[in-house]
Amino acid sequence: MDTVKTRKQGNAVMVTIASKFDVQAGTTYYINKEEDGTIILIPKVEDYFADASTGEFIDDEDELAKNIEVKDSDLDD
């Protein structure tokens, strides 16, 4: 397992990511710190559906699910 050491730069604490992880400079990440101290970085991706035309991502399975009616009793465990 690789380790890194934080360093202070101005008012920020920096972490260096080794080049073997192929992280491009300028990449934007969402960051979250869990209760146990785990820090998670999630790359921000473009909206895949921003330029989609109506129905472009509909397939046969979507058509099957189109008319399903869920009743409250179906949700009880």
MMTF fields as JSON, N, C-alpha, C and O atoms, coordinates in Angstrom:
{
  "mmtfVersion": "1.0.0",
  "mmtfProducer": "UNKNOWN",
  "numBonds": 307,
  "numAtoms": 308,
  "numGroups": 77,
  "numChains": 1,
  "numModels": 1,
  "chainsPerModel": [1],
  "groupsPerChain": [77],
  "chainIdList": ["A"],
  "bondAtomList": [4, 2, 8, 6, 12, 10, 16, 14, 20, 18, 24, 22, 28, 26, 32, 30, 36, 34, 40, 38, 44, 42, 48, 46, 52, 50, 56, 54, 60, 58, 64, 62, 68, 66, 72, 70, 76, 74, 80, 78, 84, 82, 88, 86, 92, 90, 96, 94, 100, 98, 104, 102, 108, 106, 112, 110, 116, 114, 120, 118, 124, 122, 128, 126, 132, 130, 136, 134, 140, 138, 144, 142, 148, 146, 152, 150, 156, 154, 160, 158, 164, 162, 168, 166, 172, 170, 176, 174, 180, 178, 184, 182, 188, 186, 192, 190, 196, 194, 200, 198, 204, 202, 208, 206, 212, 210, 216, 214, 220, 218, 224, 222, 228, 226, 232, 230, 236, 234, 240, 238, 244, 242, 248, 246, 252, 250, 256, 254, 260, 258, 264, 262, 268, 266, 272, 270, 276, 274, 280, 278, 284, 282, 288, 286, 292, 290, 296, 294, 300, 298, 304, 302],
  "bondOrderList": [1, 1, 1, 1, 1, 1, 1, 1, 1, 1, 1, 1, 1, 1, 1, 1, 1, 1, 1, 1, 1, 1, 1, 1, 1, 1, 1, 1, 1, 1, 1, 1, 1, 1, 1, 1, 1, 1, 1, 1, 1, 1, 1, 1, 1, 1, 1, 1, 1, 1, 1, 1, 1, 1, 1, 1, 1, 1, 1, 1, 1, 1, 1, 1, 1, 1, 1, 1, 1, 1, 1, 1, 1, 1, 1, 1],
  "groupList": [{"groupName": "MET", "atomNameList": ["N", "CA", "C", "O"], "elementList": ["N", "C", "C", "O"], "formalChargeList": [0, 0, 0, 0], "bondAtomList": [1, 0, 2, 1, 3, 2], "bondOrderList": [1, 1, 2], "singleLetterCode": "M", "chemCompType": "L-PEPTIDE LINKING"}, {"groupName": "ASP", "atomNameList": ["N", "CA", "C", "O"], "elementList": ["N", "C", "C", "O"], "formalChargeList": [0, 0, 0, 0], "bondAtomList": [1, 0, 2, 1, 3, 2], "bondOrderList": [1, 1, 2], "singleLetterCode": "D", "chemCompType": "L-PEPTIDE LINKING"}, {"groupName": "THR", "atomNameList": ["N", "CA", "C", "O"], "elementList": ["N", "C", "C", "O"], "formalChargeList": [0, 0, 0, 0], "bondAtomList": [1, 0, 2, 1, 3, 2], "bondOrderList": [1, 1, 2], "singleLetterCode": "T", "chemCompType": "L-PEPTIDE LINKING"}, {"groupName": "VAL", "atomNameList": ["N", "CA", "C", "O"], "elementList": ["N", "C", "C", "O"], "formalChargeList": [0, 0, 0, 0], "bondAtomList": [1, 0, 2, 1, 3, 2], "bondOrderList": [1, 1, 2], "singleLetterCode": "V", "chemCompType": "L-PEPTIDE LINKING"}, {"groupName": "LYS", "atomNameList": ["N", "CA", "C", "O"], "elementList": ["N", "C", "C", "O"], "formalChargeList": [0, 0, 0, 0], "bondAtomList": [1, 0, 2, 1, 3, 2], "bondOrderList": [1, 1, 2], "singleLetterCode": "K", "chemCompType": "L-PEPTIDE LINKING"}, {"groupName": "ARG", "atomNameList": ["N", "CA", "C", "O"], "elementList": ["N", "C", "C", "O"], "formalChargeList": [0, 0, 0, 0], "bondAtomList": [1, 0, 2, 1, 3, 2], "bondOrderList": [1, 1, 2], "singleLetterCode": "R", "chemCompType": "L-PEPTIDE LINKING"}, {"groupName": "GLN", "atomNameList": ["N", "CA", "C", "O"], "elementList": ["N", "C", "C", "O"], "formalChargeList": [0, 0, 0, 0], "bondAtomList": [1, 0, 2, 1, 3, 2], "bondOrderList": [1, 1, 2], "singleLetterCode": "Q", "chemCompType": "L-PEPTIDE LINKING"}, {"groupName": "GLY", "atomNameList": ["N", "CA", "C", "O"], "elementList": ["N", "C", "C", "O"], "formalChargeList": [0, 0, 0, 0], "bondAtomList": [1, 0, 2, 1, 3, 2], "bondOrderList": [1, 1, 2], "singleLetterCode": "G", "chemCompType": "PEPTIDE LINKING"}, {"groupName": "ASN", "atomNameList": ["N", "CA", "C", "O"], "elementList": ["N", "C", "C", "O"], "formalChargeList": [0, 0, 0, 0], "bondAtomList": [1, 0, 2, 1, 3, 2], "bondOrderList": [1, 1, 2], "singleLetterCode": "N", "chemCompType": "L-PEPTIDE LINKING"}, {"groupName": "ALA", "atomNameList": ["N", "CA", "C", "O"], "elementList": ["N", "C", "C", "O"], "formalChargeList": [0, 0, 0, 0], "bondAtomList": [1, 0, 2, 1, 3, 2], "bondOrderList": [1, 1, 2], "singleLetterCode": "A", "chemCompType": "L-PEPTIDE LINKING"}, {"groupName": "ILE", "atomNameList": ["N", "CA", "C", "O"], "elementList": ["N", "C", "C", "O"], "formalChargeList": [0, 0, 0, 0], "bondAtomList": [1, 0, 2, 1, 3, 2], "bondOrderList": [1, 1, 2], "singleLetterCode": "I", "chemCompType": "L-PEPTIDE LINKING"}, {"groupName": "SER", "atomNameList": ["N", "CA", "C", "O"], "elementList": ["N", "C", "C", "O"], "formalChargeList": [0, 0, 0, 0], "bondAtomList": [1, 0, 2, 1, 3, 2], "bondOrderList": [1, 1, 2], "singleLetterCode": "S", "chemCompType": "L-PEPTIDE LINKING"}, {"groupName": "PHE", "atomNameList": ["N", "CA", "C", "O"], "elementList": ["N", "C", "C", "O"], "formalChargeList": [0, 0, 0, 0], "bondAtomList": [1, 0, 2, 1, 3, 2], "bondOrderList": [1, 1, 2], "singleLetterCode": "F", "chemCompType": "L-PEPTIDE LINKING"}, {"groupName": "TYR", "atomNameList": ["N", "CA", "C", "O"], "elementList": ["N", "C", "C", "O"], "formalChargeList": [0, 0, 0, 0], "bondAtomList": [1, 0, 2, 1, 3, 2], "bondOrderList": [1, 1, 2], "singleLetterCode": "Y", "chemCompType": "L-PEPTIDE LINKING"}, {"groupName": "GLU", "atomNameList": ["N", "CA", "C", "O"], "elementList": ["N", "C", "C", "O"], "formalChargeList": [0, 0, 0, 0], "bondAtomList": [1, 0, 2, 1, 3, 2], "bondOrderList": [1, 1, 2], "singleLetterCode": "E", "chemCompType": "L-PEPTIDE LINKING"}, {"groupName": "LEU", "atomNameList": ["N", "CA", "C", "O"], "elementList": ["N", "C", "C", "O"], "formalChargeList": [0, 0, 0, 0], "bondAtomList": [1, 0, 2, 1, 3, 2], "bondOrderList": [1, 1, 2], "singleLetterCode": "L", "chemCompType": "L-PEPTIDE LINKING"}, {"groupName": "PRO", "atomNameList": ["N", "CA", "C", "O"], "elementList": ["N", "C", "C", "O"], "formalChargeList": [0, 0, 0, 0], "bondAtomList": [1, 0, 2, 1, 3, 2], "bondOrderList": [1, 1, 2], "singleLetterCode": "P", "chemCompType": "L-PEPTIDE LINKING"}],
  "groupTypeList": [0, 1, 2, 3, 4, 2, 5, 4, 6, 7, 8, 9, 3, 0, 3, 2, 10, 9, 11, 4, 12, 1, 3, 6, 9, 7, 2, 2, 13, 13, 10, 8, 4, 14, 14, 1, 7, 2, 10, 10, 15, 10, 16, 4, 3, 14, 1, 13, 12, 9, 1, 9, 11, 2, 7, 14, 12, 10, 1, 1, 14, 1, 14, 15, 9, 4, 8, 10, 14, 3, 4, 1, 11, 1, 15, 1, 1],
  "groupIdList": [1, 2, 3, 4, 5, 6, 7, 8, 9, 10, 11, 12, 13, 14, 15, 16, 17, 18, 19, 20, 21, 22, 23, 24, 25, 26, 27, 28, 29, 30, 31, 32, 33, 34, 35, 36, 37, 38, 39, 40, 41, 42, 43, 44, 45, 46, 47, 48, 49, 50, 51, 52, 53, 54, 55, 56, 57, 58, 59, 60, 61, 62, 63, 64, 65, 66, 67, 68, 69, 70, 71, 72, 73, 74, 75, 76, 77],
  "secStructList": [7, 7, 7, 7, 7, 7, 3, 3, 3, 6, 6, 3, 3, 3, 7, 7, 7, 7, 4, 4, 4, 7, 7, 7, 6, 6, 7, 7, 3, 3, 3, 3, 3, 7, 6, 6, 1, 7, 3, 3, 3, 3, 3, 7, 7, 7, 7, 6, 6, 6, 6, 7, 7, 6, 6, 6, 6, 7, 7, 2, 2, 2, 2, 2, 2, 6, 6, 7, 7, 7, 7, 4, 4, 4, 4, 7, 7],
  "xCoordList": [0.855, 0.0, 0.899, 1.863, 0.569, 1.338, 0.953, -0.162, 1.882, 1.602, 2.012, 2.887, 1.378, 1.737, 1.78, 1.181, 2.486, 2.566, 2.022, 2.368, 1.181, 0.628, 1.695, 2.65, 1.512, 2.406, 1.579, 0.548, 2.033, 1.334, 1.787, 2.985, 0.829, 1.128, 0.142, -1.028, 0.597, -0.291, -1.281, -0.885, -2.573, -3.619, -4.174, -5.141, -3.567, -4.073, -3.101, -1.911, -3.627, -2.81, -2.856, -3.936, -1.7, -1.603, -1.224, -0.497, -1.726, -1.347, -0.869, -1.561, 0.289, 0.82, 0.381, 0.492, -0.119, -0.546, 0.501, 0.804, 1.049, 2.107, 1.627, 0.453, 2.553, 2.208, 1.7, 0.994, 2.046, 1.582, 0.061, -0.505, -0.601, -2.055, -2.715, -3.94, -1.909, -2.372, -3.481, -4.489, -3.288, -4.217, -3.702, -2.576, -4.517, -4.109, -4.196, -5.13, -3.233, -3.258, -4.513, -4.905, -5.131, -6.323, -7.625, -8.698, -7.552, -8.76, -9.515, -8.908, -10.831, -11.653, -12.249, -12.716, -12.225, -12.751, -13.737, -13.588, -14.743, -15.558, -14.785, -14.195, -14.78, -14.046, -14.993, -15.838, -14.837, -15.676, -14.81, -13.972, -15.008, -14.297, -15.3, -16.259, -15.07, -15.946, -15.69, -14.692, -16.6, -16.467, -15.185, -14.624, -14.723, -13.511, -12.229, -11.138, -12.346, -11.184, -10.823, -9.933, -11.496, -11.239, -11.607, -12.68, -10.71, -10.968, -11.209, -10.406, -12.323, -12.71, -12.68, -13.251, -12.002, -11.989, -12.769, -12.477, -13.762, -14.581, -14.431, -14.77, -13.924, -13.742, -15.071, -16.052, -15.081, -16.266, -16.271, -15.307, -17.346, -17.448, -18.491, -19.386, -18.35, -19.324, -20.682, -20.763, -21.727, -23.085, -23.267, -23.394, -23.279, -23.398, -24.696, -24.767, -25.693, -27.011, -27.316, -28.407, -26.386, -26.63, -27.051, -27.942, -26.433, -26.734, -27.527, -27.599, -28.117, -28.864, -30.184, -30.832, -30.563, -31.866, -32.913, -32.571, -34.168, -35.248, -35.259, -35.278, -35.245, -35.317, -34.0, -33.975, -32.919, -31.636, -31.147, -30.492, -31.449, -30.954, -32.034, -31.876, -33.117, -34.188, -33.858, -33.494, -33.989, -33.78, -34.967, -35.938, -34.887, -36.006, -36.393, -37.579, -35.414, -35.725, -36.489, -37.382, -36.16, -36.901, -38.353, -39.267, -38.549, -39.906, -40.711, -41.898, -40.087, -40.774, -41.218, -42.282, -40.401, -40.682, -41.608, -42.024, -41.926, -42.692, -44.06, -44.477, -44.751, -46.114, -46.249, -47.342, -45.162, -45.225, -45.856, -45.504, -46.8, -47.464, -47.056, -47.275, -46.466, -46.034, -47.077, -47.489, -47.504, -48.487, -47.737, -46.676, -48.298, -47.655, -47.338, -46.283, -48.215, -48.011, -46.812, -46.231, -46.432, -45.271, -43.966, -42.941, -43.99, -42.778, -42.52, -41.439, -43.498, -43.338, -42.444, -42.516, -41.596, -40.757, -41.306, -40.732],
  "yCoordList": [-1.175, 0.0, 1.235, 1.32, 2.171, 3.416, 4.338, 4.27, 5.195, 6.211, 7.571, 7.674, 8.597, 9.974, 10.764, 10.371, 11.872, 12.732, 14.101, 14.641, 14.651, 15.971, 17.028, 16.814, 18.189, 19.32, 20.6, 20.676, 21.575, 22.853, 23.766, 23.91, 24.384, 25.373, 26.517, 26.392, 27.609, 28.727, 28.29, 27.786, 28.484, 28.078, 26.691, 26.252, 26.003, 24.696, 23.592, 23.834, 22.389, 21.198, 20.412, 20.101, 20.096, 19.463, 17.995, 17.607, 17.18, 15.775, 15.581, 15.968, 14.996, 14.726, 13.333, 12.374, 13.226, 11.939, 11.501, 12.236, 10.313, 9.803, 9.674, 9.406, 9.87, 9.821, 8.446, 8.342, 7.405, 6.064, 5.925, 4.98, 6.856, 6.833, 7.542, 7.551, 8.135, 8.762, 9.794, 9.803, 10.65, 11.749, 12.966, 13.412, 13.495, 14.631, 15.929, 16.119, 16.814, 18.134, 18.877, 18.814, 19.57, 20.347, 19.575, 20.144, 18.29, 17.489, 17.97, 18.219, 18.099, 18.539, 17.32, 16.386, 17.34, 16.247, 16.774, 17.884, 15.963, 16.174, 15.504, 14.443, 16.109, 15.53, 15.362, 16.217, 14.242, 13.967, 13.346, 12.491, 13.766, 13.178, 12.41, 12.981, 11.116, 10.241, 10.42, 11.018, 9.896, 10.007, 9.363, 9.805, 8.3, 7.605, 8.257, 7.732, 9.406, 10.121, 9.779, 10.406, 8.797, 8.437, 9.61, 10.199, 9.942, 11.008, 10.359, 9.552, 10.72, 10.144, 11.251, 12.325, 10.969, 11.877, 11.23, 10.101, 11.941, 11.433, 12.404, 13.58, 11.927, 12.854, 13.4, 12.669, 14.697, 15.341, 15.071, 15.388, 14.49, 14.176, 15.084, 15.607, 15.253, 16.058, 15.373, 14.162, 16.124, 15.582, 14.811, 15.407, 13.49, 12.645, 12.887, 12.63, 13.367, 13.502, 14.927, 15.184, 15.847, 17.251, 17.445, 18.248, 16.734, 16.907, 15.738, 15.586, 14.922, 13.751, 14.179, 15.118, 13.479, 13.738, 12.895, 11.91, 13.275, 12.56, 11.102, 10.797, 10.197, 8.775, 8.119, 6.918, 8.866, 8.318, 7.162, 6.247, 7.191, 6.165, 5.167, 4.472, 5.09, 4.138, 2.823, 2.816, 1.711, 0.405, -0.502, -0.063, -1.76, -2.69, -2.865, -2.962, -2.908, -3.074, -1.873, -2.034, -0.683, 0.507, 0.43, 0.814, -0.062, -0.2, -1.183, -0.958, -2.276, -3.256, -2.649, -2.987, -1.752, -1.176, 0.031, 0.545, 0.475, 1.701, 1.678, 2.689, 0.564, 0.505, -0.246, -0.692, -0.389, -1.071, -0.133, 1.042, -0.692, 0.085, -0.488, -1.669, 0.343, -0.092, 0.337, 1.496, -0.614, -0.325, -0.236, -0.838, 0.521, 0.683, -0.665, -0.817, -1.628, -2.93, -3.67, -4.535, -3.348, -3.972, -3.511, -4.177, -2.387, -1.818, -2.268, -2.025, -2.92, -3.373, -4.592, -5.475, -4.638, -5.822, -6.654, -7.689],
  "zCoordList": [0.0, 0.0, 0.0, 0.761, -0.853, -0.927, 0.221, 0.738, 0.612, 1.622, 1.081, 0.221, 1.588, 1.26, 2.549, 3.55, 2.521, 3.695, 3.308, 2.258, 4.15, 3.881, 4.116, 4.863, 3.456, 3.68, 3.657, 2.989, 4.376, 4.486, 3.359, 3.115, 2.667, 1.641, 1.822, 1.46, 2.369, 2.691, 3.76, 4.811, 3.491, 4.435, 4.117, 4.74, 3.154, 2.738, 3.146, 3.352, 3.256, 3.464, 2.155, 1.654, 1.608, 0.295, 0.423, 1.339, -0.51, -0.635, -2.067, -3.009, -2.237, -3.569, -4.004, -3.241, -5.24, -5.784, -6.802, -7.742, -6.615, -7.483, -8.928, -9.18, -9.875, -11.296, -11.732, -12.735, -11.002, -11.384, -11.299, -11.849, -10.618, -10.518, -11.699, -11.812, -12.575, -13.812, -13.576, -14.282, -12.591, -12.332, -13.092, -12.868, -13.979, -14.793, -13.993, -13.214, -14.183, -13.538, -13.975, -15.141, -13.054, -13.361, -13.24, -13.442, -12.914, -12.747, -11.507, -10.466, -11.62, -10.496, -9.801, -10.453, -8.463, -7.661, -6.63, -6.12, -6.333, -5.142, -4.018, -4.221, -2.836, -1.712, -0.533, -0.268, 0.173, 1.335, 2.42, 2.137, 3.636, 4.767, 5.613, 6.131, 5.745, 6.514, 8.016, 8.418, 8.832, 10.285, 10.814, 11.817, 10.117, 10.577, 10.063, 10.29, 9.367, 8.862, 7.426, 6.852, 6.833, 5.44, 4.54, 4.677, 3.619, 2.654, 1.3, 0.833, 0.679, -0.604, -1.658, -1.465, -2.778, -3.92, -5.051, -5.446, -5.575, -6.67, -7.834, -7.701, -8.98, -10.103, -10.59, -10.734, -10.84, -11.389, -12.892, -13.588, -13.381, -14.805, -15.451, -14.788, -16.752, -17.467, -17.43, -17.222, -17.628, -17.657, -18.954, -20.024, -18.859, -20.041, -20.804, -22.005, -20.13, -20.735, -21.194, -21.704, -21.027, -21.355, -22.811, -23.088, -23.733, -25.147, -25.73, -26.949, -24.875, -25.349, -25.967, -25.505, -27.008, -27.605, -26.875, -26.22, -26.984, -26.314, -26.745, -27.937, -25.756, -26.02, -26.413, -26.682, -26.452, -26.906, -26.029, -26.529, -24.756, -23.849, -23.432, -22.428, -24.184, -23.918, -24.626, -25.802, -23.896, -24.526, -24.204, -23.588, -24.618, -24.436, -22.976, -22.662, -22.08, -20.653, -20.12, -19.288, -20.577, -20.158, -20.615, -19.885, -21.811, -22.334, -21.494, -21.258, -21.036, -20.193, -18.868, -18.35, -18.32, -17.006, -17.065, -16.027, -18.242, -18.415, -17.726, -17.161, -17.761, -17.253, -15.928, -15.58, -15.196, -13.895, -12.88, -12.779, -12.133, -11.089, -9.739, -9.472, -8.892, -7.564, -6.554, -6.522, -5.723, -4.679, -3.348, -3.185, -2.4, -1.098, -0.458, 0.158, -0.59, 0.037, -0.577, 0.079, -1.815, -2.45, -1.827, -1.974, -1.137, -0.561, 0.867, 1.405, 1.491, 2.879, 2.948, 2.094, 3.975, 4.21, 5.329, 5.668]
}
